[in-house]
Amino acid sequence: MTAGVTSSTPARRDPVEDPRSAFALDPLKYWVVLVALGAGALIAYTSHRFLPAKIFLDESTILRFMSGELQADGWSSYSTTGWLYRVTGLGSIPGIFPVLAYGLFAVLIVAAIGWRQIPRLSMPAIGLAAGSLLLGAVYLSQYSKEFFVLPLAAFLLLARRSIVFEFCWLVAALLYAGFVREYWFLVVAFYVAFRILLPRLKSAWLLVPVVMIGFAAAIIAFEVAFGSPLTFFRTDVNNSLDIDRSTQIDDIVGGQGFAPQWLNSGVMMLLLAFPLKLLTSGSALQLLAGSFLAVCWAILVGRLHRAVGSSGPYTAPLAFLLAYLMVQTAFEPDYGSYIRHITPQLPLFFGLFIATSRHQEAPQ
């Protein structure tokens, strides 16, 4: 009879979960989060005095619609956003609104990681949580369209364990698409496709052809419906800008045919997830933000093998993040806008990371 042999190969360390029982570090982890929360609130409160003016360009337009200085002839996402701020009364509290907006974002981050789960997070994960709180303080401490995306992120976090909240997200996302940002119709379409396909894929590698087929379908749909390339709206925005955009997003492969558009879509998806242009922009803020987002997407890629091929609380966040990144490749005019638009979705990254941590996985 031969004795059983156990493998001496150590398990790969989870970049989010801390497998050790390091009770001595527990207070430090809580303190890091609390200090980040306080620093974020301070940044949000003083943001208009110390942050670069270009961060608040959208806010200045929204404020002019809120005051009635600007009025739109017909539908306008800015006028709708200004109207929402007026009717909710949020437009009348400019002094405290930046802290209020940041506070809602911070609540979602803490809810995503779970306050009681903080001791189980590794120190790098605690650092990511702190980084997300600081990034939110910079990019959400203003009147913006992104504020009304935060409730959508909340619905998707709740949808991890309730199909009712997922339905609420679908309704809210369609309303947001209809009245604020029309490209969210495409986000919803891709989300539904990923929501159906993710549990049925046999391998995470199959996401590559799935994504490229999705881009092909979108390119054909835009040609049929609008007679224009998929990136027409992004190009139109960039051509109308009167200011220099050092981080402007342009197609890598020239040409408007199907093949160039298709190749550009795949390349741009990689360049948004790992934004090299931000890392070489010369701006310390953009360098830090770009590095942070690259780490988040890298961890997401590392978790795909746990989330693809089965259904669980990670499916909804993953389906959305993939869908949203695909749509951003076609509509984001520059990397600055990309950072601002992806920031409200950061709680979903943490919801996905926690749901795919090893201690969350069901025993085999």
N, C-alpha and C positions, 0 to 999 in steps of 0.2 A: 504494500500500500504506500503510495507516494504522498508526501505531505503537501498541503496547499502552499502555493507561493504567492505572496502579495507583491505587487509592483512597488519598487522604491522610487519610481518617477514622480516627482512632486506635481501636484495639480497646478494648472496655470492660474496665476493670481488674478482675481477679478479686479479691474481698475476702479470699480465703484464700491463693492462690498469689502469690508474689513473682516476677514474670517477669524481674527484673533480676539481673545477676550481681554481687550486692553482697557480695563476700567479706568486706569489712570488718565487715559486720553479723553474719556467721555466729557469731563467738564471743559477741556480745551476745545473740543469740537463744538459744543454748545456756544462757547464764548466767541469762536470765530464767526459763527452764524449770527449771533447777536450783534457783534461789532459791525459786520457787513450790513445788517438791517439798519443800524443807527447811522452808519456812514452813508448808506443809500438815501435815507430820509434827509440827511443834511445836504447831500448833493442835489437831490430833487428840489429842496427848498431854495437853494442858492443858484440853481442851474442857469437862470437867465442872466446872472451877473458874471459868471465865470466860464461858461462853456462857449465854444465857437458859435458865432451868429448863424452860420450856415446850417446848423442843426435845427434851427427854428424857422426855416423858410416856409415850410408847410403851415406852421402855426400862424404865421403872419397873414397868410391868405385866408385861413379859417376865421381868424379874428375879424377880418374885414367883412366877411359874409355874416358873422354873428352880429356885428354892429349895424349892418344894413348899408355900409359904404359900397359894397359890391353886391350886385344882384345878377342872377343867371337867367338867361332867356331859355327856358326849358330845363331839362334835367342837368344837374351838375353834382358830382360827388362832394365837392367842397361846400356847395350851398346846402345839400342834405345834411352833411356833418355839422355845419353851423346851426342849422335848424334843430338838430338833435340836442346840441348843447344848450340852445335857448329853452326848448320846451322841458328839458329835464332840470333846469335851474343851475346846471353845472357851469354855464357861461357867466354866471353872476358871482362866482367865487374864485377869481383869478389868483388871489393871494395864496389860497390853500389847495387849489386844484392839483398843482404838480405833486404835492405830497400825497393827496388822495389817490391820484392815478398810480403813483409808485406803490402806495400801500396795497392797492388791489392786486397789483402784480406780485408783490412780496408774499401776500397771502397765498396766491396760487403756487409759488415756488415752494413754500413751506408745506402746503397741502400735498404737493406732488412727491416730495421726498418723505413726508411724514415726520412730525416732530419727535415721536418716540423712536423712529428709525435712525435718527442721527447717530447714535453710538455705533450702529452697524455699518455706517458709511466709512470708507477709507479716507485718510486725510486728503489725497488728491481729489476725491469726490466732494469733500467739504470745501476744498478750494474752488471747485467748479461751481458749487452752489453760491459761494460768496461772490465769485466773478459774475454770475448771472444777476445777482441782486444789484451789483454796481452798474452793470450794463443797462439794466432796466431803469435805474435812476437817471442815467444819461439820456436815453432815447425815448422814455415814456413820460418824462416830467414836463409835459406841455400839452396843449390842446392839439389833438391829432386824430386821424382816422383809426389809428392803432388802438386807442382806448376802447373802442367799441368791438375790437377783436378779442379783448380779454374775457368777456363773458362766453365767447365761443370756445376759447381754450378751457374755460371752467367746465363747460358742458362735455367736452371730450375727455377731460380728466374723470368726470363722474361716469362717463360712458364706458370706462374700463370695466365696470361691473354692472351696468344697467343699460339695457337696450332702449329704455324709455328716454334716458338722457341723450342717447345717440340720435334718436328721432328728433328730440328738441334741438340738437346741434344741426341736423339737416335742415330743419325749418328755419332756424336763425341764420344759417349760412346762406340759404337761398334768399332770405330777406336782405341780408347784407349785400349779396351779389346784385339784387334788383335795385337797391337804393343807394349803394355807396360804391362798390367796386365790381364791375360786371365780370371781370376775369375770374371771380370766385365761382361762377357757374362751371367753368372748366375745372377749378379745384374740386368742386363737389363731384363732377363726373369722374375724375381720376380717383377720388377718394372711394367712391362706390365700387369702382373696378378693383382697386387694391383690396378693399374690404372683402370682396368676394374671392379674389384670387390668392391672397396671402396664405390662408389656411390650407389651400389645395395644392400649393407648389411643393414638389418633392425635394427641391434644393434651393438654397439662397442664390446660387449662381443663375437660376432661371429668371431672377429679377432683371438681369441685363437684357435678355431679349424681350421681356414683358415691357420694360421701360421704353425700349427702342420702337416696339410695335405701337405703344401709346403715342410716342412722338409722331410716328408715321400717320396714325389716324388723325391726330390734331392738325398736322400739316395739310392733309387732304381736306379735312372739314373746313379749314379756313379758306382754302382755295375755292371750294364749292360755295360756301356761305357768303364770303366777303370778297372773293376774287383777289385776295392779297396774301402775302406770305405770313407765316405764323408770327414772325417778329415785327410785323408792320407797326403795331402800336408803340413798341419800344423805340423803333427807329424814328417814328413821327415825333415822339416826345423829345428825343435827343436832338433832332433837327430844329426844334422850336426853342431850344434853350438859348438864353442870351448870356449865360455865365459859363466860365470855364469849368469843366468837370474832369478833374485829373483821374477820377476813378470811373469814368464812363464805360459802360459795357457795350462792346461792339462785336459783331460776328467775327469769328476767327477765319472761317473759310468763305471766300468771296463767291457771289452768285446767288440768284433767287430761285434756282431750280429745286426740285425735290431733294436730290442727293446732297447739295450744299446745306440746305436747311436741316436735313436729317442729321448730318455729321455735326453741324454747329450745335444742335440741341444736346447731343450726347456730351460733346466737349464742354459746353457751357454749364451743364449740370455738375460736372466735376469741378470746374473753376469756381462755381458758387459755393460748393461744399468745402473746397480747399482754396480759398481766395488769395492766390499768390499776389495779385495786384495790390491788395490791401497791405500785405506784408512788405511791399516795396514802395508804398505810397509816400513815405517820409513823414507821415503823421503818426505820432505816438498812440493817439486814441484809436486810429484805424488799425495800426499794427496789433495792439492788444485785443481789439474786438475781432479782427480776422483770425488771430491765433486761437482765441477762445472758441470761436465757431468751428474752426477746423478740428479742434480736439473733440467737440461735441459730435460732429459728423463722423469722425474716426471711430469713436466709441459705438455710435449707432451701427456703423458698418460691421464692427466686431461682434455686435449682438444679433446680426441678421440670422445666423444659424440657429439661434434659440427661438426666434420669433416667426420664422417662415416654416410652413408645413403643419402648423397647429393653431388653434384658436385660444386666446387668453386675454388678460387685461392689457397686454401690450399691442394687440392687433389694431385697435382704433388709433392710438397715437402714431404708430408706425405708418399706417395707411395714409394718415393725413400728412405727416412730414414728407413722405415720398411724393405725394400728390402736389403739395405746396411747392416743393423744390422744383418739380418738373414745370409748373406753371411760371415760376419766377424766371426760369431760363428764357422765357419768351417775352415777359412784360417788364422786368426790372431795367430801368434806364441806367442805373449806376450802382456801384457797390455801397455807397452811403445809404441809398434807399433800401438796398437789400438788408443791411444791418438793422435799420429801423423797422422794416416789415417782419423780419424773422424774430426780433426780440420778444414780442408777445407770445411767441410759440415756444419759448424756452422751457416753460413748465412741462410741456409735452415731452421734451427730451428726457427730463428727470422722471416723469411718469413711466416712460419706456424703460429707462435704465433700472429703476427700482423693480418694475414688473419682471424684468429679465435677469435680475440678480439670482445667484445660485440658491440662496435660502428661500426664494419665492417659487422656485421650480418644484413641480410635483414629483414625488419619488417615483423612480422608474420601476 
